[in-house]
Amino acid sequence: MAACGNNDAVTSTEKVGRRGEWHKETTAAYKDVNILDHPAYWKALSELLLPFSSQKHVADIGCADGKLSTVLQASHCANVDPFPPEDIEPTRDVIKMDGIEYLQMLENNSLDLVTVVCAIHFMDRVTLERELERVLKPSGRAIYVGISPSSKMFGGDDFNAAFFENWTNNVAQEDKPAQQYVWERDITRDQLSSFVARRTWTNLTSMPQQKIDSLVAAIPDDVSKVSICLEVIVFSPSPPVMVKAAGA
């Protein structure tokens, strides 16, 4: 999960994979004003993931500060992120490296679950899924969770259309979400304005300042809630191909 920490267009980036860029400047705003960091969001993720993570061996790649691991109830969870925040809570260990590179270090059939939350757009899906085929147990799976561009936010059609205009989620055309989960949180105009003005999500980093200003201006003074739709895609290892012996 990536973020941005200033009001100017981001110019300093570091490429990871072929589909996206990690914006290292995003960390501060992501920590301070990210609208996802709310109890309702973590409740939504726990309801989605706990059936597959409880007492399992898990890797959360693109984990940011590793907070997701606190709700997964895994027997072991590896938190992996190439640019984690500097002030991570001492109880959370984060491995500072690219998620695909981390998977390449693992043994075959070693994980029950790999979670990729709001980070799949940074990754090379082909390489990622080749490694997932190898490291996941036959009954294992990877779950990608992202923000659906169908999210209604606070219901302003003009705002939503502009906000998601250049949305990139690295979802293949043939992908069909296994599930969509809509959650809602309380919010103030100041909170939502800061989230946009500080370019907290990656889609905001490339917007010209004029568009950022127009998004902020479109937020009504009396906004009190935002509604966000999570899109869930499940990747499972391919079943082995059964080959008959000669003469069988």
C-alpha positions in Angstrom: 0.0 0.0 0.0 1.5 3.3 -1.0 1.0 6.9 -0.2 2.3 10.4 -0.9 3.4 13.1 1.5 3.4 16.5 -0.1 1.2 18.8 -2.2 3.3 18.8 -5.3 3.4 16.2 -8.1 5.7 13.4 -7.1 8.9 13.2 -9.2 11.1 10.9 -7.2 10.0 7.3 -7.6 11.5 3.8 -7.6 10.2 1.2 -10.0 9.1 -2.2 -8.7 7.9 -4.7 -11.2 6.6 -3.6 -14.6 3.2 -2.3 -13.8 3.7 0.5 -11.3 6.0 2.6 -9.2 6.5 2.7 -5.5 6.3 6.4 -4.4 8.6 6.6 -1.4 7.4 10.1 -0.5 3.9 8.7 0.2 4.7 7.1 3.6 4.0 10.2 5.8 0.6 11.0 4.4 -0.4 7.3 4.3 0.3 7.2 8.0 -1.3 10.5 8.9 -4.5 10.9 6.7 -5.2 7.6 4.9 -8.9 7.1 5.0 -8.5 3.3 5.1 -6.9 3.4 8.5 -10.2 3.0 10.4 -11.7 0.2 12.5 -14.4 -0.4 9.9 -11.7 -1.2 7.3 -9.8 -3.6 9.5 -13.1 -5.3 10.5 -13.9 -5.7 6.8 -10.4 -7.2 6.1 -10.7 -9.6 9.0 -14.1 -10.8 7.9 -12.7 -11.4 4.4 -9.4 -13.1 5.3 -9.8 -14.8 8.7 -11.4 -18.0 7.2 -8.2 -18.5 5.2 -5.6 -17.1 7.6 -6.4 -18.3 11.1 -3.7 -20.7 12.4 -2.1 -20.8 8.9 1.3 -19.8 7.4 0.8 -16.5 5.7 2.9 -13.9 3.9 1.5 -10.3 3.6 3.4 -8.6 0.7 3.1 -4.9 0.3 2.3 -4.8 4.0 3.2 -1.2 4.8 3.5 -1.1 8.6 2.3 -4.7 9.0 -0.9 -3.8 10.7 -2.9 -6.4 8.8 -1.0 -9.2 10.5 -2.6 -8.2 13.8 -6.1 -9.3 12.6 -5.1 -12.5 10.7 -4.6 -14.8 13.7 -2.0 -16.7 11.7 0.3 -19.2 13.2 3.1 -17.3 11.4 2.8 -14.2 9.2 5.7 -12.7 7.3 5.2 -9.0 6.7 7.1 -7.8 3.6 7.3 -4.3 2.1 10.1 -2.6 0.1 9.5 0.8 1.8 8.0 0.3 5.2 7.4 3.3 7.5 10.3 4.1 9.8 8.3 4.1 13.0 6.8 0.7 12.9 5.4 -0.6 16.2 8.1 -2.8 17.9 5.7 -5.8 18.0 5.6 -5.9 14.2 8.5 -7.2 12.2 8.6 -6.1 8.6 11.0 -7.6 6.1 12.3 -4.7 3.9 12.3 -6.1 0.4 10.2 -6.6 -2.7 7.4 -9.1 -2.2 8.2 -11.2 -5.3 11.8 -11.3 -4.4 10.8 -12.6 -0.9 8.6 -15.3 -2.4 11.6 -16.4 -4.6 13.5 -17.2 -1.4 10.9 -19.6 -0.1 10.6 -23.4 -0.4 8.0 -25.0 -2.5 4.6 -25.6 -0.9 5.5 -23.5 2.1 2.5 -21.1 2.5 -1.2 -21.5 3.1 -2.0 -17.9 2.2 -0.5 -14.9 0.5 -2.3 -11.5 0.9 -1.8 -8.6 -1.4 -3.9 -5.7 -0.1 -4.0 -2.4 -2.1 -0.6 -3.3 -3.7 -1.2 -5.6 -6.7 -1.0 -2.6 -9.1 2.7 -2.3 -8.2 3.5 -5.9 -9.1 4.4 -7.9 -12.2 1.4 -10.3 -12.2 3.1 -12.9 -14.4 6.2 -13.2 -12.2 4.1 -13.0 -9.0 1.8 -15.8 -10.0 4.6 -18.0 -11.2 6.1 -17.8 -7.7 2.7 -18.3 -6.1 2.2 -21.5 -8.1 5.4 -22.7 -6.5 5.2 -21.5 -2.9 1.5 -22.1 -2.2 0.4 -25.4 -0.8 -2.0 -27.4 -3.0 -4.9 -26.2 -0.9 -3.4 -22.7 -0.5 -4.4 -19.5 -2.2 -3.4 -15.8 -2.7 -6.0 -13.1 -2.1 -5.7 -9.7 -3.7 -7.8 -7.0 -2.1 -8.2 -3.7 -3.9 -10.4 -0.6 -4.0 -13.1 -1.0 -6.7 -13.5 2.0 -9.0 -17.2 1.5 -8.5 -16.9 2.8 -4.9 -19.4 5.6 -4.4 -17.3 7.4 -1.8 -19.7 10.1 -0.5 -22.1 9.8 -3.4 -20.9 12.8 -5.5 -20.9 11.5 -9.0 -18.6 14.2 -10.3 -16.1 13.6 -7.5 -16.1 9.8 -8.0 -15.7 10.1 -11.8 -12.7 12.4 -11.4 -11.1 10.5 -8.5 -11.2 7.2 -10.3 -10.5 8.6 -13.8 -7.0 7.0 -14.2 -7.4 4.2 -11.7 -4.9 1.4 -12.1 -5.4 -1.9 -10.2 -3.4 -4.4 -12.4 -6.5 -6.6 -12.7 -6.4 -8.7 -15.8 -9.3 -8.4 -18.2 -10.4 -12.0 -17.5 -10.3 -11.4 -13.7 -13.7 -11.7 -12.0 -13.9 -10.6 -8.4 -14.8 -13.5 -6.2 -16.4 -11.0 -3.8 -17.2 -7.3 -3.3 -17.4 -5.9 0.2 -18.8 -2.4 0.9 -17.8 -0.8 4.1 -18.5 2.7 5.5 -16.8 5.0 7.9 -17.5 8.3 9.5 -15.5 11.2 8.2 -15.2 15.0 8.3 -14.6 17.4 5.4 -11.2 18.2 6.9 -10.2 14.6 7.0 -11.3 13.9 3.4 -9.7 17.1 2.1 -6.4 16.3 3.7 -6.5 12.8 2.3 -6.9 14.3 -1.3 -4.7 17.4 -0.9 -1.7 15.4 0.4 -2.1 12.9 -2.5 -2.3 9.9 -0.1 -3.0 7.2 -2.7 -1.0 6.5 -5.7 -3.7 7.6 -8.2 -3.5 11.1 -6.7 0.3 11.4 -7.2 0.1 12.0 -11.0 -2.8 14.4 -10.9 -2.1 18.1 -11.8 -2.6 20.5 -8.9 -5.6 22.0 -10.6 -7.4 18.7 -10.5 -6.4 18.1 -6.9 -7.9 21.5 -6.0 -11.1 20.7 -7.9 -11.5 17.4 -6.0 -11.1 19.2 -2.7 -13.6 21.9 -3.8 -16.1 19.2 -4.7 -16.2 17.8 -1.1 -19.4 19.2 0.6 -19.1 20.9 4.0 -21.6 18.5 5.5 -20.0 15.2 4.4 -20.2 12.8 7.2 -19.5 9.3 5.7 -17.6 7.7 2.9 -18.5 4.3 1.4 -15.8 2.2 -0.2 -16.1 -1.0 -2.1 -13.4 -3.7 -1.7 -12.8 -6.0 -4.7 -11.5 -9.5 -3.8 -9.7 -11.7 -6.4 -8.5 -15.2 -5.4 -5.6 -17.0 -7.0 -5.2 -20.7 -6.5 -2.4 -23.0 -7.7 -3.3 -24.9 -10.8 -4.2 -28.6 -10.2 -1.5 -31.0 -11.3 -2.0 -32.5 -14.7 -2.6 -36.2 -14.5 -0.5 -38.1 -17.1 -1.4 -41.8 -17.7 1.5 -44.2 -17.8 2.2 -45.8 -21.2 0.0 -48.8 -21.8 -2.4 -47.8 -19.0 
